[in-house]
């Protein structure tokens, strides 16, 4: 539970820094009054109760894929219910991919808004310090992204204790204010929220978009479930995190009732002036942890997307010998850093980022609700009426928050939508392009077993050693085998056709990983199966083949053959020509198969071919 508090709740735990400040922003045009304070605090309380506690912690977290959570794991689970290639499977894929794309928006905005809001505490000490806010923010962010390559293991050990102190301090700050004005607890009555929305109409709806900021990070509870399990997250939320956060929000509300002028930066004005600097330091540490969690989430999400076939291969480094999920992806890391710094320089203040943040998170939440509905009805076989009632209730809340945030598209909401649309285009182009490649391979391919049977009636000269041909389909000959036969006129004394398959589960047991079929004449078809949270390793595959069969390998006597295709866009039926050209560019710049599968460079043979799509 302590570890979960350190990682899972970092994002939602730093929302008190900016959420209520944004709710009472003068730009919303809401006249300050005790009724407005009660109304906003009431909305915060019921948002926690309905969206986080009921929807995510009690319902959505049950929709796990062998204990693994997150939008792509949920998509893989929902896809089992739909026939391959059907319209329903395409709708599920599009919902999952778009939700994942919007998560990247979250991964960019979270570090920017969190660290900015913490460093803005300097302005409470002295307005003169305001000019240092952006430079200090950028220095902290650069340092954070630079330490990613060392892995999160060392920093991770500090996460739990630091966040434990953070939540205790946040709770005590709120308790101190509530003791002075306990009447604020009347805001638990939902009538205050209803009256506020009724009286202020459009302005109240805009404020609803700001209230949503208290929920940012709710998706992380689900996404990080596989690291800690359901029970520690539920216990951490209900027993510790939720009470501390609500105490702080109610404390800020109590302070507003007695001191309306504190609305300018309520979080840091909750404490005496002498405590502001220590609080700024603690808040900065907490926001760095919140940012770390979402950066690690972006690495995990990209790794899953690569294996599920939505993102080109890229370099993945494992930073821990013990924890399989601790990875580092240089390209993702530096791309995120450039975009995060660009966001800080463009928006300049945490308040300006609020609209962008809300849209990024609400769209992911709606995609999660849609996929959860499919799982509830088809996988769990719940009654249709029950599913309709539950999902309708969640969707009404989600859509209300989304609509409220959409009103701020011109104030920054356009950024995550533009980013999400660009990512969605790239991911779907890669997915559909690979699908076209598979179709071409099957249309023009030669059936493997039949060809081998004919070949062995009049076999070519066989040479010493083992040849392993990576193939995309176990039933068809790989192009590299045909090229080797055509140009070199030889066949190795032992031949393996190896297909690496990715299943829609997070992990596969080693004893279930390898399937071997003997075609005779020392020729074998091997299938190696991996989950979408694992990274294939050729050394490990060979070791497992040896353990599960009588085959023994001498690596210096083994050659790996790969096809290195050149893709050419044509007028053949498929995607639009501009998307085909985009796919060709992505294919040529993707990471090398040999690097991804960890194949020794001195044992590698690549044979190319031109493929038209």
C-alpha positions in Angstrom: 0.0 0.0 0.0 2.9 2.4 0.8 4.5 1.7 -2.6 1.1 2.3 -4.3 0.7 5.6 -2.4 4.2 6.6 -3.8 3.5 5.8 -7.5 -0.3 5.5 -8.2 -1.6 8.6 -6.4 1.1 11.1 -7.3 -0.9 12.8 -10.1 -4.3 13.0 -8.3 -2.4 13.9 -5.0 -0.9 17.1 -6.4 -4.2 18.5 -7.7 -4.8 20.6 -4.6 -2.0 22.8 -5.8 -4.1 24.3 -8.6 -7.6 22.8 -8.8 -9.6 25.2 -6.5 -7.5 28.2 -7.6 -8.7 27.5 -11.1 -12.4 27.0 -9.9 -12.5 30.5 -8.5 -10.6 32.1 -11.3 -12.0 35.7 -12.0 -12.2 34.7 -15.7 -15.2 32.4 -15.0 -17.3 35.4 -13.9 -18.6 33.8 -10.8 -19.3 36.4 -8.1 -17.7 35.3 -4.8 -20.1 34.2 -2.1 -20.4 31.6 0.7 -23.0 29.8 -1.5 -20.5 29.6 -4.4 -17.9 28.1 -2.0 -20.3 25.5 -0.7 -21.4 24.7 -4.2 -17.9 24.2 -5.6 -16.7 22.1 -2.6 -19.9 20.0 -2.9 -19.1 19.3 -6.6 -15.5 18.3 -5.6 -16.8 15.9 -2.9 -19.3 14.2 -5.2 -16.8 14.1 -8.1 -14.5 12.1 -5.9 -17.3 9.8 -4.7 -18.8 9.1 -8.2 -15.8 9.1 -10.6 -12.9 7.9 -8.5 -14.4 5.8 -5.7 -17.4 4.3 -7.5 -16.4 4.2 -11.2 -12.7 3.5 -11.1 -12.0 1.9 -7.7 -15.2 -0.2 -7.5 -16.1 -1.0 -11.1 -13.4 -0.3 -13.8 -10.6 -1.9 -11.8 -12.5 -5.2 -11.9 -12.1 -5.1 -15.7 -8.5 -6.2 -15.6 -6.6 -8.3 -18.2 -5.0 -11.0 -16.0 -4.4 -8.4 -13.3 -3.1 -5.7 -15.7 -5.0 -2.4 -16.2 -4.8 0.6 -18.5 -6.6 1.5 -21.7 -4.7 -0.8 -24.0 -5.0 -3.8 -21.6 -8.7 -3.1 -21.5 -8.9 -2.8 -25.3 -7.1 -6.2 -25.6 -9.7 -7.7 -23.2 -12.6 -6.2 -25.1 -11.2 -7.4 -28.5 -11.6 -11.0 -27.5 -15.4 -10.5 -27.8 -15.3 -9.3 -31.4 -14.5 -11.3 -34.6 -11.2 -10.3 -36.2 -11.7 -7.7 -39.0 -15.3 -6.9 -38.0 -16.7 -3.4 -37.6 -17.1 -4.0 -33.9 -13.4 -4.9 -33.5 -12.4 -1.8 -35.5 -14.6 0.4 -33.2 -13.0 -1.2 -30.1 -9.5 -0.6 -31.6 -10.2 3.0 -32.4 -11.6 3.7 -28.9 -8.6 2.1 -27.3 -6.0 3.8 -29.5 -7.6 7.2 -29.2 -7.7 6.9 -25.4 -4.0 5.9 -25.5 -3.2 8.9 -27.7 -4.9 11.3 -25.3 -2.9 9.7 -22.4 0.2 11.0 -24.2 -1.3 14.4 -23.9 -1.7 13.8 -20.2 2.0 12.6 -20.0 3.0 16.0 -21.6 0.7 18.3 -19.6 1.1 16.6 -16.1 4.8 17.4 -15.7 4.3 21.0 -17.0 1.2 21.9 -14.9 2.4 20.0 -11.7 5.9 21.4 -11.5 4.8 24.9 -12.6 2.1 25.0 -9.9 4.6 23.9 -7.2 7.2 26.5 -8.2 4.6 29.2 -8.4 4.6 29.0 -4.6 7.6 31.3 -4.8 5.3 34.1 -5.8 3.6 33.8 -2.4 6.9 34.6 -0.7 7.6 37.6 -2.9 6.1 38.8 -6.3 9.7 39.6 -7.2 10.4 35.9 -7.4 7.9 35.4 -10.2 10.5 35.9 -12.9 12.3 32.8 -11.6 9.3 30.5 -11.9 9.7 29.4 -15.6 13.5 29.0 -15.5 13.3 27.0 -12.3 10.5 24.8 -13.7 12.5 24.1 -16.9 15.6 23.2 -14.9 13.6 20.7 -12.7 12.0 19.1 -15.8 15.3 18.7 -17.6 16.8 17.1 -14.6 13.8 14.8 -14.2 14.0 13.6 -17.8 17.8 13.2 -17.7 17.6 10.8 -14.8 15.2 8.5 -16.6 18.0 6.5 -18.2 19.3 5.5 -14.7 15.9 3.8 -14.0 13.3 4.4 -11.4 14.4 1.8 -8.9 16.6 4.2 -6.8 14.2 7.1 -7.0 11.2 4.7 -6.5 12.4 3.8 -3.0 11.9 7.4 -2.0 8.5 7.8 -3.6 6.4 6.1 -0.9 7.9 7.9 2.2 7.8 11.3 0.4 4.2 11.0 -0.8 3.2 9.7 2.7 4.6 12.9 4.2 2.9 14.9 1.4 -0.5 13.5 2.0 -0.1 13.8 5.8 0.9 17.5 5.4 -1.9 18.1 2.9 -4.4 16.6 5.3 -3.1 18.5 8.4 -3.2 21.8 6.4 -6.9 21.2 5.7 -7.7 20.0 9.2 -6.2 23.2 10.6 -8.4 25.4 8.5 -11.5 23.2 9.0 -11.2 23.5 12.8 -11.6 27.3 12.4 -14.7 26.9 10.3 -16.2 23.4 10.5 -19.5 24.6 8.9 -17.9 23.8 5.5 -18.7 20.1 6.1 -22.3 21.1 5.2 -21.0 21.0 1.6 -21.3 17.2 1.6 -25.0 17.8 0.9 -25.4 17.5 -2.9 -28.1 20.2 -2.8 -25.4 22.9 -2.7 -23.9 21.6 -6.0 -27.3 21.4 -7.7 -28.2 25.0 -6.5 -24.9 26.3 -7.7 -25.3 24.9 -11.2 -28.9 26.1 -11.3 -28.1 29.6 -10.3 -25.0 30.2 -12.5 -26.0 28.2 -15.6 -23.2 28.6 -18.3 -20.6 30.0 -15.8 -21.3 27.1 -13.5 -20.8 24.7 -16.3 -17.4 26.3 -17.0 -16.5 26.0 -13.4 -17.4 22.3 -13.7 -14.5 21.9 -16.1 -12.2 23.3 -13.4 -13.7 21.0 -10.8 -12.6 18.1 -13.0 -9.0 19.0 -12.2 -9.4 17.3 -8.8 -9.8 14.0 -10.7 -6.7 14.1 -12.9 -4.8 11.0 -12.1 -7.8 8.8 -11.7 -6.8 6.9 -14.8 -3.4 6.1 -13.2 -5.2 4.1 -10.5 -6.3 1.8 -13.2 -3.2 1.9 -15.4 -0.8 1.0 -12.5 -3.0 -1.7 -11.1 -0.7 -4.5 -12.5 2.2 -3.2 -10.5 0.5 -3.4 -7.1 -2.8 -5.2 -7.3 -6.4 -4.1 -6.7 -6.4 -4.5 -2.9 -3.5 -2.2 -2.0 -4.8 0.6 -4.3 -8.3 0.3 -2.9 -7.0 0.3 0.7 -4.6 3.2 0.0 -7.4 5.3 -1.6 -10.2 4.8 1.0 -8.1 4.6 4.2 -5.5 7.4 3.5 -5.4 9.3 0.2 -9.1 10.2 -0.2 -9.5 11.4 3.4 -6.3 13.6 3.2 -7.3 15.1 -0.1 -10.9 15.9 0.9 -9.6 17.4 4.2 -7.4 19.7 2.1 -10.2 20.7 -0.3 -12.6 21.3 2.6 -9.9 23.2 4.4 -9.4 25.5 1.3 -13.1 26.1 1.3 -13.2 26.9 5.0 -10.4 29.4 4.4 -12.3 31.1 1.6 -15.3 31.6 3.9 -13.1 33.5 6.4 -10.5 35.0 4.0 -11.8 35.5 0.5 -8.5 37.2 -0.6 -6.7 33.8 -0.3 -8.3 32.8 -3.6 -5.2 34.0 -5.5 -3.1 31.0 -4.4 -5.1 29.1 -1.8 -2.8 26.1 -1.3 0.3 28.0 -0.2 -1.8 30.6 1.7 -3.1 27.9 4.0 0.1 28.0 6.0 1.9 30.8 7.9 4.5 32.6 5.8 7.5 30.9 7.5 6.3 27.5 6.3 5.9 28.5 2.6 9.5 27.6 1.5 9.5 24.1 3.1 6.0 23.6 1.5 7.3 24.7 -1.9 10.2 22.2 -1.6 7.8 19.4 -0.6 5.3 20.3 -3.3 8.1 20.3 -5.9 9.2 16.8 -4.8 5.6 15.6 -4.9 5.1 17.0 -8.4 8.3 15.5 -9.6 7.0 12.1 -8.4 3.6 12.7 -10.1 5.5 13.5 -13.3 7.8 10.5 -12.9 4.7 8.2 -12.6 3.1 9.5 -15.8 6.5 9.4 -17.7 6.9 5.7 -16.7 3.3 5.2 -17.8 4.2 6.6 -21.2 7.1 4.2 -21.5 4.9 1.2 -20.6 2.1 2.4 -22.9 4.4 2.7 -25.8 6.0 -0.7 -25.2 2.5 -2.3 -25.1 1.5 -0.4 -28.3 4.7 -1.7 -30.1 3.9 -5.3 -29.2 0.2 -4.9 -30.1 1.2 -3.6 -33.5 0.3 0.1 -33.2 3.7 1.7 -33.0 6.9 1.0 -34.9 9.7 -0.9 -33.1 12.0 1.3 -31.1 14.9 0.9 -28.6 13.8 -0.4 -25.2 16.2 -0.6 -22.3 15.5 -2.5 -19.2 16.6 -0.6 -16.1 16.0 -3.3 -13.5 17.1 -6.9 -13.2 14.2 -7.6 -10.9 11.2 -5.6 -12.2 10.2 -6.4 -15.7 8.1 -3.3 -16.0 10.9 -0.8 -15.4 12.0 0.3 -18.9 13.5 3.3 -20.5 12.8 4.4 -24.1 15.2 7.1 -25.3 13.1 8.3 -28.2 9.9 8.7 -26.1 11.9 10.3 -23.3 13.5 13.1 -25.3 10.3 13.7 -27.4 8.4 14.2 -24.2 11.0 16.5 -22.8 11.0 18.8 -25.9 7.1 18.9 -25.9 6.9 19.5 -22.1 9.3 22.4 -22.3 7.5 23.8 -25.3 4.2 23.6 -23.4 5.8 25.5 -20.4 7.1 28.2 -22.6 3.9 28.5 -24.6 1.4 28.5 -21.7 3.6 30.2 -19.0 1.2 29.6 -16.0 -0.4 26.5 -14.6 -3.8 28.3 -14.8 -3.4 28.5 -18.6 -2.9 24.8 -18.8 -6.0 23.8 -16.9 -8.3 23.6 -19.9 -5.8 21.5 -21.9 -5.4 19.1 -19.0 -9.1 18.6 -18.5 -9.7 17.6 -22.2 -6.8 15.2 -22.2 -8.0 13.3 -19.2 -11.8 13.4 -19.9 -11.5 11.9 -23.4 -9.4 9.0 -22.0 -12.0 8.4 -19.3 -14.8 8.2 -21.9 -12.9 5.7 -23.9 -12.4 3.6 -20.8 -16.1 3.8 -20.0 -17.0 2.6 -23.5 -14.6 -0.4 -23.4 -15.7 -1.2 -19.8 -19.3 -1.4 -21.0 -18.3 -4.1 -23.6 -16.4 -6.1 -21.0 -19.3 -5.9 -18.5 -21.9 -7.1 -21.1 -19.9 -9.6 -23.2 -17.1 -10.9 -20.9 -18.8 -10.7 -17.5 -22.3 -11.4 -19.1 -24.0 -8.9 -16.8 -27.7 -8.1 -17.4 -28.2 -5.6 -20.3 -30.4 -3.4 -18.1 -27.8 -3.3 -15.3 -25.0 -2.4 -17.7 -27.1 0.3 -19.3 -27.9 1.9 -16.0 -24.3 1.8 -14.7 -22.6 3.0 -17.9 -25.3 5.6 -18.5 -24.6 7.1 -15.0 -20.9 7.2 -15.6 -21.3 8.6 -19.2 -23.6 11.4 -18.0 -20.9 12.5 -15.6 -18.0 12.0 -18.1 -19.8 13.8 -20.9 -20.7 16.7 -18.5 -17.1 17.1 -17.6 -16.0 16.8 -21.3 -18.5 19.4 -22.5 -17.5 21.8 -19.7 -13.9 21.4 -20.8 -14.7 21.8 -24.5 -16.0 25.3 -23.8 -12.3 26.2 -23.3 -10.9 24.9 -26.6 -9.6 28.3 -27.6 -7.9 28.8 -24.2 -5.7 25.7 -24.6 -8.1 22.8 -25.0 -7.0 22.6 -28.7 -3.5 21.4 -27.7 -4.3 17.9 -26.5 -7.0 17.4 -29.2 -4.4 18.3 -31.9 -1.7 16.1 -30.3 -4.2 13.2 -29.8 -5.4 13.5 -33.4 -1.8 13.4 -34.7 -0.9 10.4 -32.6 -4.1 8.7 -33.6 -3.3 9.2 -37.3 0.2 7.7 -36.8 -0.9 4.7 -34.8 -3.8 3.8 -37.0 -1.7 4.3 -40.2 1.0 1.9 -38.7 -1.7 -0.6 -37.7 -3.5 -0.6 -41.1 -0.2 -0.5 -43.0 1.1 -3.7 -41.3 -2.3 -5.3 -41.9 -1.8 -4.5 -45.7 1.7 -6.0 -45.6 0.3 -9.2 -44.0 -2.3 -9.4 -46.7 0.2 -9.0 -49.5 2.5 -11.6 -47.9 -0.4 -14.1 -47.8 -1.6 -13.3 -51.3 1.8 -13.6 -52.8 3.3 -16.1 -50.3 4.2 -19.7 -50.9 2.8 -22.4 -48.5 5.6 -23.5 -46.2 5.0 -27.2 -45.6 4.2 -28.0 -49.2 7.3 -26.2 -50.5 9.6 -28.0 -48.0 8.1 -31.4 -49.0 8.8 -30.7 -52.7 12.2 -29.2 -51.9 13.4 -32.3 -49.9 12.6 -34.6 -52.8 15.6 -33.0 -54.6 17.4 -31.1 -51.8 20.1 -28.5 -52.4 23.6 -28.9 -50.9 23.3 -28.8 -47.1 26.0 -27.0 -45.1 27.0 -27.2 -41.5 25.3 -25.0 -38.9 21.9 -23.8 -37.9 19.8 -21.2 -39.8 17.0 -19.5 -38.0 14.6 -17.6 -40.3 12.2 -15.1 -38.7 8.8 -15.4 -40.3 5.6 -13.3 -40.0 3.4 -16.3 -40.6 3.9 -19.9 -39.7 2.1 -21.2 -42.8 4.1 -19.2 -45.4 7.7 -19.2 -46.4 9.7 -16.1 -45.3 11.1 -14.0 -48.1 14.6 -14.3 -46.6 14.5 -18.1 -47.0 13.6 -17.9 -50.7 16.4 -15.3 -51.3 19.0 -17.4 -49.5 18.0 -20.5 -51.5 17.9 -18.5 -54.8 21.2 -16.8 -54.5 23.3 -19.1 -52.4 21.8 -22.5 -53.5 22.3 -24.1 -50.1 20.4 -25.3 -47.1 21.8 -25.5 -43.6 21.9 -28.9 -41.9 19.3 -27.6 -39.4 16.7 -25.0 -40.2 14.2 -23.3 -37.9 11.3 -21.1 -39.0 10.6 -18.8 -36.0 7.4 -16.9 -35.5 7.2 -14.5 -32.5 3.5 -14.0 -31.6 2.0 -11.4 -29.2 -1.0 -12.6 -27.2 -3.7 -10.3 -25.7 -2.5 -11.0 -22.2 0.2 -9.1 -20.2 2.5 -12.0 -19.5 3.0 -15.6 -20.7 4.5 -18.4 -18.5 7.8 -19.7 -19.8 6.4 -23.3 -19.9 3.7 -22.0 -22.3 6.0 -19.8 -24.4 7.5 -22.3 -27.0 5.7 -24.5 -29.5 7.8 -26.7 -31.8 6.7 -28.7 -34.8 9.1 -31.1 -36.6 8.7 -31.1 -40.4 11.4 -33.8 -40.8 14.8 -33.6 -42.4 16.0 -31.5 -39.4 13.6 -28.7 -40.3 11.3 -27.2 -37.6 8.6 -24.6 -37.2 8.9 -22.7 -33.8 6.4 -20.3 -32.3 7.5 -18.1 -29.4 4.6 -16.4 -27.6 4.9 -13.2 -25.5 2.5 -11.0 -23.6 2.0 -7.3 -24.5 4.0 -6.3 -21.3 7.1 -8.3 -22.2 10.0 -7.8 -24.6 11.1 -10.7 -26.9 14.7 -11.8 -26.3 16.3 -14.1 -28.9 18.8 -15.5 -26.3 16.0 -16.4 -24.0 14.0 -18.0 -26.8 16.9 -20.3 -27.8 17.4 -21.2 -24.2 13.7 -22.2 -23.9 13.9 -24.2 -27.2 16.8 -26.2 -25.7 14.9 -26.8 -22.5 11.7 -28.0 -24.2 13.4 -30.2 -26.9 16.5 -32.3 -27.7 17.9 -29.4 -29.8 21.1 -27.9 -28.7 22.6 -24.7 -30.1 26.1 -23.3 -30.6 25.6 -19.6 -31.1 28.8 -19.3 -33.1 27.4 -21.9 -35.5 24.0 -20.3 -35.8 22.9 -17.7 -38.4 19.8 -15.5 -38.1 18.1 -14.5 -41.4 15.8 -11.5 -41.5 13.8 -9.9 -44.3 14.6 -6.2 -44.7 11.8 -5.0 -47.0 11.6 -1.7 -48.9 7.9 -0.6 -49.0 6.6 1.2 -52.0 3.2 3.0 -52.1 1.1 2.3 -55.2 -2.4 2.7 -56.5 -3.3 -0.8 -55.3 -6.4 -1.0 -53.1 -5.5 -0.1 -49.5 -5.1 3.2 -47.7 -5.0 6.7 -49.3 -1.8 7.3 -51.1 -0.6 10.0 -48.7 -1.1 7.6 -45.8 0.7 4.8 -47.6 3.7 7.2 -48.1 3.5 8.1 -44.4 3.6 4.3 -43.6 6.6 3.8 -45.9 8.4 6.6 -44.1 7.6 5.1 -40.6 8.6 1.7 -41.8 12.0 2.8 -43.1 12.7 4.7 -39.9 11.5 2.0 -37.5 13.9 0.3 -35.2 15.7 -2.7 -36.7 14.2 -6.1 -36.0 17.6 -7.4 -35.0 17.9 -4.8 -32.2 14.4 -5.3 -31.0 14.7 -9.1 -30.7 18.3 -8.7 -29.3 19.9 -10.8 -32.1 23.8 -10.8 -32.1 25.0 -8.5 -34.9 27.8 -10.8 -35.9 25.3 -13.7 -36.5 22.8 -11.7 -38.6 22.1 -11.9 -42.3 19.5 -9.5 -43.8 18.0 -10.1 -47.2 15.9 -7.4 -48.8 12.9 -7.2 -51.1 10.6 -4.6 -52.6 7.0 -4.8 -51.5 4.2 -2.8 -53.1 1.1 -1.8 -51.0 
